[in-house]
Amino acid sequence: MNDAAPVINFEVIRPNVPLFVRNEDLKLDVEQYVMSRYLDRKYHEDFLNRELLKRIREKRGIQDVSSR
């Protein structure tokens, strides 16, 4: 998990069905770290996706859905 992308790490912990937990505190620390990295990145990815779609719509002359 150290080298995996934040989205992959998030998908690993999201179901919250651990196979084996030796140290509950460490598990919680890792989950918090993974969720924090994922949510930070997701915010920026969502922003960039909205901007990209906005530019595509402007280029094609399509009205923005959020402005209706």
QUIBELRA-V221670 format. One record per pair of residues at least 6 apart in sequence whose ideal C-beta (glycine too) atoms are under 6 Angstrom apart, sorted by the first residue. I is the first residue (numbers start at 0). J is the second residue. D is the distance in Angstrom with one decimal. If there is no record, write none. Layout:
i->I j->J d->D
i->I j->J d->D
This chain:
i->0 j->8 d->5.3
i->5 j->36 d->4.4
i->5 j->37 d->4.5
i->5 j->40 d->4.9
i->8 j->33 d->4.4
i->9 j->33 d->5.9
i->9 j->37 d->3.9
i->12 j->30 d->5.2
i->12 j->33 d->5.5
i->20 j->26 d->5.2
i->56 j->63 d->5.8
